[in-house]
């Protein structure tokens, strides 16, 4: 080759590489500036929103809730900015961002902005439609034998009554909300689908999963795996359950109906085992136990307790949650603690969320200082919440003699196992119903619902019933395409528990673990899960932390096999 030609080619290559590097540097600088401007706007509003919501739930005052709503509207408008989104899209499409942390922030910001790129008319219609449905739910009262009952009163009847006619009336009364809202929900589903299609997705269900970094096919495979692993065991335990319930209600097993399962949706397990977990906690200080326990594993929560609001007061929010008021240095929990099993479970659960948030590495960029996914923080909360029913934990933490806890160990585990199996089959119904509904909202949804209930929960549909019972579940209207994350959290909790027992505590069996006085467990959780925030996608984080991507096999090993 002629030397001059050779040098010309080399010079050209160097020129193009130099231009490419310059363009990449320019794009990187543009993204860094965008993130700086973004944080200047979003961080103060995010902190203020969390604080005003915390104050509202403590006071119960309408003006506090209104203040929070106003701040949330301001935050939404930032993400709805079309010029900013166009800039993010241009940077993303260029493929020139190679820095891993910047690339991760870009992906998260892009998804956050994309979900808000809706025309104002559609956005207002969606908000108004959902608000009207929620209002109908909040004002609805089941009418049973001439009396109007709250949901809690209906649940009390379903749990306590042994009269089949009374149970049927209560169950059917609670389902009447379905007819009230069904048409509105279908219209809202179609509106959501229209928005999703404008943004380039096949339907809203697909959009919801993809924008939360979940591959719809991957989620479907996990649920198929879970179905295959739990079907046989659930069939067996369902038969045992039906024996107990048939005897209680004085009917034949084949005469058991949905109202005999002690819950409006059969999402919670009926009480069929003889164990009283409340008795272990009736004289205990739940908050002190929580502090004692988390300190023993090297994850103290005393500072978090100080800023939290943990006991009942007039007008206060009646349930429980954890919030990060300032990412991640001010983390708070709201509860209404009573000395019983439920609140011990809840306290361990909520402070599980709190230790995750509090131990995310403060050196990470602000956008990465969150859990890897909603369900990964649920997994940690579930991992610890389960200990409230663990007899090893009762001995280690409460000091209850082993001979006493041994007497209830089998029944306690059976109760926990039954809870898990029943809930797993229920989540199959909700996940598959929502997926089918968004794929084709014009199909016979009443039939789809009962086909799934019969297949996965093995409950007989009432004869000649053609009512929109699916619409009586508020999550389907107001918290769409989210419910499957609760089940993913349970799967991951078992996967983490298995890894800890095999590699950290070396007990080789999660049932033998309480983690009490084992700070090495806390260190593992901080190093491998908490500190990395959302630096990695959720499945990449799980693989780094446990050696495998998310799987249902450890959940099955713990609660099925």
ZAMARGU-4260 file (C-alpha; in steps of 0.2 Angstrom, whole numbers, plus 5000, padded with zeros to 4 digits):
<rodrens>
0) 5000/5000/5000 | 5006/5017/4996 | 5012/5026/5012 | 5003/5042/5008 | 4987/5032/5006
5) 4990/5023/5022 | 4993/5039/5032 | 4978/5047/5025 | 4967/5032/5031 | 4975/5033/5048
10) 4972/5052/5049 | 4954/5050/5043 | 4951/5037/5057 | 4959/5048/5070 | 4948/5062/5064
15) 4932/5052/5066 | 4937/5045/5082 | 4941/5062/5089 | 4925/5069/5082 | 4916/5054/5091
20) 4924/5058/5107 | 4920/5076/5106 | 4902/5072/5103 | 4902/5060/5117 | 4910/5072/5129
25) 4897/5085/5123 | 4882/5073/5126 | 4889/5068/5143 | 4891/5086/5149 | 4873/5090/5143
30) 4866/5075/5153 | 4876/5080/5168 | 4869/5098/5167 | 4851/5091/5164 | 4853/5080/5180
35) 4859/5095/5190 | 4845/5106/5184 | 4832/5091/5187 | 4838/5088/5205 | 4837/5107/5209
40) 4819/5106/5205 | 4814/5089/5210 | 4823/5086/5226 | 4815/5100/5237 | 4798/5095/5230
45) 4801/5077/5234 | 4806/5080/5252 | 4792/5092/5255 | 4779/5080/5248 | 4785/5066/5259
50) 4785/5078/5274 | 4768/5085/5271 | 4761/5067/5268 | 4768/5061/5284 | 4761/5076/5293
55) 4744/5074/5285 | 4743/5056/5290 | 4747/5060/5308 | 4735/5075/5309 | 4721/5069/5298
60) 4717/5087/5293 | 4710/5090/5276 | 4721/5105/5273 | 4737/5095/5276 | 4731/5082/5263
65) 4727/5097/5251 | 4744/5104/5253 | 4752/5087/5249 | 4741/5086/5233 | 4747/5103/5227
70) 4765/5098/5229 | 4762/5082/5220 | 4754/5092/5205 | 4770/5102/5204 | 4781/5087/5204
75) 4770/5079/5190 | 4772/5094/5179 | 4791/5093/5180 | 4790/5075/5172 | 4777/5081/5160
80) 4788/5094/5152 | 4789/5089/5134 | 4805/5099/5130 | 4815/5090/5144 | 4808/5073/5138
85) 4814/5077/5120 | 4831/5081/5127 | 4832/5065/5137 | 4826/5055/5121 | 4839/5063/5110
90) 4853/5059/5123 | 4847/5041/5125 | 4845/5038/5106 | 4863/5044/5103 | 4870/5029/5112
95) 4885/5040/5117 | 4883/5039/5136 | 4895/5026/5142 | 4898/5030/5160 | 4888/5017/5169
100) 4881/5028/5183 | 4876/5041/5171 | 4868/5028/5159 | 4858/5021/5173 | 4852/5038/5179
105) 4847/5041/5160 | 4837/5025/5159 | 4827/5029/5175 | 4824/5047/5171 | 4818/5042/5153
110) 4806/5030/5160 | 4799/5042/5173 | 4797/5056/5160 | 4790/5044/5147 | 4775/5039/5159
115) 4770/5057/5160 | 4770/5061/5141 | 4751/5062/5140 | 4741/5076/5133 | 4732/5086/5147
120) 4715/5081/5141 | 4718/5063/5143 | 4727/5065/5159 | 4713/5075/5166 | 4700/5062/5160
125) 4710/5048/5169 | 4712/5057/5185 | 4694/5062/5185 | 4688/5044/5181 | 4699/5036/5194
130) 4694/5049/5207 | 4675/5046/5204 | 4678/5027/5205 | 4687/5029/5222 | 4674/5040/5228
135) 4661/5026/5224 | 4671/5014/5234 | 4674/5025/5249 | 4655/5029/5250 | 4649/5011/5247
140) 4642/5001/5261 | 4636/4983/5259 | 4618/4981/5263 | 4615/4965/5272 | 4598/4960/5279
145) 4593/4978/5279 | 4609/4985/5288 | 4623/4994/5280 | 4640/4987/5284 | 4658/4993/5282
150) 4671/4981/5274 | 4678/4977/5291 | 4660/4972/5297 | 4658/4961/5282 | 4675/4953/5286
155) 4670/4950/5304 | 4654/4941/5299 | 4664/4930/5286 | 4677/4925/5299 | 4665/4923/5314
160) 4648/4917/5308 | 4644/4898/5306 | 4627/4902/5297 | 4628/4899/5278 | 4614/4910/5274
165) 4621/4924/5284 | 4638/4921/5276 | 4630/4921/5258 | 4621/4937/5262 | 4636/4946/5268
170) 4647/4940/5254 | 4635/4945/5240 | 4631/4961/5248 | 4650/4966/5248 | 4650/4961/5229
175) 4637/4974/5224 | 4650/4988/5223 | 4656/4978/5207 | 4640/4983/5198 | 4641/5001/5203
180) 4659/5003/5196 | 4661/4990/5183 | 4656/5001/5168 | 4667/5015/5174 | 4682/5003/5176
185) 4681/4996/5159 | 4680/5014/5152 | 4695/5019/5162 | 4704/5003/5156 | 4701/5008/5138
190) 4707/5026/5141 | 4723/5019/5149 | 4725/5008/5134 | 4723/5023/5122 | 4737/5033/5132
195) 4748/5017/5132 | 4746/5015/5113 | 4750/5033/5110 | 4766/5031/5119 | 4771/5016/5109
200) 4765/5001/5119 | 4752/4987/5115 | 4742/4991/5131 | 4743/4999/5148 | 4748/4982/5157
205) 4763/4980/5145 | 4767/4999/5148 | 4766/4998/5167 | 4778/4983/5168 | 4790/4989/5155
210) 4792/5007/5163 | 4795/4998/5180 | 4809/4988/5171 | 4800/4972/5171 | 4799/4961/5155
215) 4781/4955/5153 | 4787/4938/5147 | 4799/4936/5161 | 4785/4940/5174 | 4774/4928/5165
220) 4787/4914/5166 | 4789/4917/5184 | 4771/4916/5188 | 4770/4900/5177 | 4784/4893/5187
225) 4776/4897/5203 | 4759/4889/5197 | 4768/4873/5193 | 4777/4873/5209 | 4762/4876/5220
230) 4748/4868/5211 | 4749/4850/5219 | 4753/4856/5237 | 4739/4869/5236 | 4727/4855/5230
235) 4731/4845/5245 | 4730/4858/5258 | 4714/4865/5250 | 4706/4847/5252 | 4712/4847/5271
240) 4705/4865/5272 | 4688/4860/5265 | 4687/4845/5277 | 4688/4858/5292 | 4677/4871/5284
245) 4663/4858/5279 | 4663/4852/5297 | 4662/4869/5304 | 4648/4875/5292 | 4639/4858/5292
250) 4639/4856/5273 | 4646/4843/5261 | 4663/4847/5254 | 4656/4849/5237 | 4643/4862/5244
255) 4657/4874/5250 | 4654/4891/5241 | 4665/4907/5241 | 4657/4914/5256 | 4663/4899/5267
260) 4682/4904/5265 | 4682/4918/5279 | 4687/4932/5267 | 4678/4941/5253 | 4691/4936/5240
265) 4700/4921/5248 | 4716/4931/5248 | 4719/4926/5266 | 4720/4909/5274 | 4705/4903/5285
270) 4709/4899/5303 | 4710/4880/5303 | 4725/4877/5315 | 4725/4878/5333 | 4738/4891/5337
275) 4737/4908/5346 | 4751/4919/5341 | 4743/4934/5350 | 4746/4926/5366 | 4765/4928/5365
280) 4764/4946/5362 | 4749/4952/5374 | 4761/4959/5387 | 4775/4964/5376 | 4782/4981/5371
285) 4782/4979/5352 | 4793/4994/5348 | 4806/4989/5361 | 4806/4971/5354 | 4809/4979/5336
290) 4823/4990/5342 | 4831/4976/5352 | 4830/4964/5337 | 4837/4976/5323 | 4851/4982/5335
295) 4856/4963/5337 | 4859/4961/5318 | 4869/4977/5317 | 4855/4988/5310 | 4850/4999/5324
300) 4833/5009/5321 | 4833/5020/5337 | 4835/5036/5327 | 4822/5030/5315 | 4810/5027/5329
305) 4813/5044/5336 | 4806/5053/5321 | 4792/5040/5318 | 4774/5040/5324 | 4769/5023/5331
310) 4754/5024/5342 | 4736/5028/5339 | 4729/5045/5340 | 4713/5054/5335 | 4711/5057/5316
315) 4727/5048/5312 | 4729/5036/5297 | 4724/5019/5304 | 4736/5008/5294 | 4755/5007/5292
320) 4768/5013/5280 | 4787/5019/5279 | 4792/5035/5270 | 4809/5043/5266 | 4807/5062/5271
325) 4824/5066/5265 | 4833/5053/5254 | 4840/5043/5264 | 4844/5052/5280 | 4827/5055/5287
330) 4817/5039/5286 | 4800/5037/5296 | 4787/5024/5300 | 4769/5027/5304 | 4760/5013/5314
335) 4746/5011/5327 | 4754/4998/5338 | 4745/4986/5349 | 4753/4971/5358 | 4748/4957/5347
340) 4755/4946/5333 | 4748/4957/5319 | 4757/4973/5325 | 4773/4963/5329 | 4773/4957/5311
345) 4769/4974/5305 | 4783/4983/5315 | 4796/4971/5309 | 4789/4973/5291 | 4789/4992/5291
350) 4806/4994/5299 | 4812/4981/5286 | 4808/4995/5273 | 4816/5008/5284 | 4833/4999/5286
355) 4834/4997/5267 | 4831/5015/5264 | 4842/5021/5278 | 4857/5011/5273 | 4857/5015/5254
360) 4875/5023/5250 | 4874/5042/5252 | 4888/5043/5239 | 4877/5037/5225 | 4869/5050/5214
365) 4852/5055/5220 | 4842/5046/5207 | 4850/5030/5212 | 4847/5032/5230 | 4831/5021/5230
370) 4828/5002/5232 | 4832/4992/5216 | 4813/4990/5214 | 4797/4992/5224 | 4796/4973/5226
375) 4814/4972/5232 | 4810/4983/5247 | 4794/4973/5250 | 4805/4957/5250 | 4815/4963/5264
380) 4800/4969/5274 | 4792/4952/5271 | 4808/4943/5276 | 4808/4951/5293 | 4789/4951/5295
385) 4788/4932/5294 | 4798/4931/5310 | 4784/4936/5321 | 4777/4918/5318 | 4794/4910/5319
390) 4796/4900/5335 | 4815/4901/5335 | 4813/4920/5335 | 4800/4919/5349 | 4813/4910/5360
395) 4828/4920/5354 | 4820/4937/5355 | 4806/4936/5367 | 4815/4923/5379 | 4800/4911/5378
400) 4806/4894/5384 | 4810/4882/5370 | 4799/4868/5377 | 4784/4880/5376 | 4787/4886/5358
405) 4791/4868/5353 | 4773/4864/5357 | 4766/4876/5344 | 4780/4875/5331 | 4772/4864/5319
410) 4755/4872/5319 | 4763/4890/5318 | 4773/4884/5303 | 4757/4876/5295 | 4748/4893/5297
415) 4762/4903/5289 | 4763/4890/5275 | 4744/4890/5272 | 4745/4910/5272 | 4758/4909/5258
420) 4750/4896/5247 | 4733/4904/5248 | 4740/4921/5244 | 4751/4914/5230 | 4735/4907/5221
425) 4726/4923/5224 | 4739/4933/5215 | 4739/4921/5200 | 4720/4927/5198 | 4724/4945/5199
430) 4739/4945/5188 | 4731/4935/5175 | 4715/4944/5175 | 4723/4961/5173 | 4734/4955/5159
435) 4719/4948/5150 | 4708/4963/5154 | 4720/4975/5146 | 4723/4964/5131 | 4705/4963/5128
440) 4693/4974/5139 | 4678/4970/5128 | 4678/4951/5132 | 4666/4943/5145 | 4676/4949/5160
445) 4664/4941/5172 | 4668/4924/5164 | 4686/4927/5164 | 4686/4931/5182 | 4677/4915/5188
450) 4687/4904/5176 | 4703/4910/5184 | 4696/4909/5202 | 4690/4891/5198 | 4707/4886/5190
455) 4719/4894/5203 | 4709/4896/5219 | 4699/4880/5216 | 4683/4889/5222 | 4666/4885/5214
460) 4657/4899/5206 | 4639/4902/5212 | 4626/4894/5201 | 4619/4905/5188 | 4629/4920/5194
465) 4634/4933/5181 | 4640/4948/5190 | 4656/4959/5189 | 4663/4952/5205 | 4680/4956/5198
470) 4676/4975/5200 | 4673/4973/5218 | 4692/4973/5221 | 4698/4991/5222 | 4716/4987/5217
475) 4710/4983/5199 | 4703/5000/5197 | 4714/5011/5208 | 4731/5002/5209 | 4732/4994/5192
480) 4745/4982/5186 | 4754/4982/5203 | 4748/4967/5213 | 4760/4955/5206 | 4774/4964/5214
485) 4768/4958/5231 | 4771/4940/5225 | 4788/4944/5218 | 4792/4951/5235 | 4788/4934/5243
490) 4798/4925/5230 | 4813/4936/5233 | 4811/4935/5252 | 4813/4916/5252 | 4828/4917/5239
495) 4837/4929/5251 | 4833/4918/5266 | 4840/4903/5258 | 4856/4912/5253 | 4858/4918/5271
500) 4855/4901/5279 | 4867/4893/5267 | 4881/4906/5266 | 4880/4918/5281 | 4872/4909/5296
505) 4877/4892/5289 | 4861/4884/5297 | 4856/4877/5280 | 4838/4879/5284 | 4828/4896/5285
510) 4816/4888/5298 | 4831/4887/5310 | 4836/4905/5308 | 4830/4920/5318 | 4846/4931/5314
515) 4846/4937/5332 | 4863/4942/5338 | 4871/4939/5321 | 4877/4956/5314 | 4885/4947/5299
520) 4867/4945/5292 | 4865/4964/5293 | 4882/4967/5285 | 4877/4955/5271 | 4861/4964/5268
525) 4869/4981/5268 | 4884/4976/5257 | 4874/4966/5244 | 4857/4974/5243 | 4854/4990/5253
530) 4870/5000/5249 | 4869/4998/5230 | 4852/5006/5229 | 4846/5006/5211 | 4863/5006/5204
535) 4859/4990/5195 | 4843/4984/5187 | 4833/4973/5200 | 4837/4956/5193 | 4856/4961/5191
540) 4856/4966/5209 | 4847/4950/5214 | 4860/4939/5204 | 4874/4949/5212 | 4867/4946/5230
545) 4861/4928/5229 | 4871/4921/5214 | 4855/4919/5204 | 4841/4929/5195 | 4824/4929/5203
550) 4816/4912/5204 | 4801/4904/5213 | 4811/4888/5218 | 4816/4894/5235 | 4799/4900/5239
555) 4793/4882/5234 | 4807/4874/5244 | 4802/4884/5260 | 4783/4883/5259 | 4778/4870/5247
560) 4790/4855/5246
</rodrens>
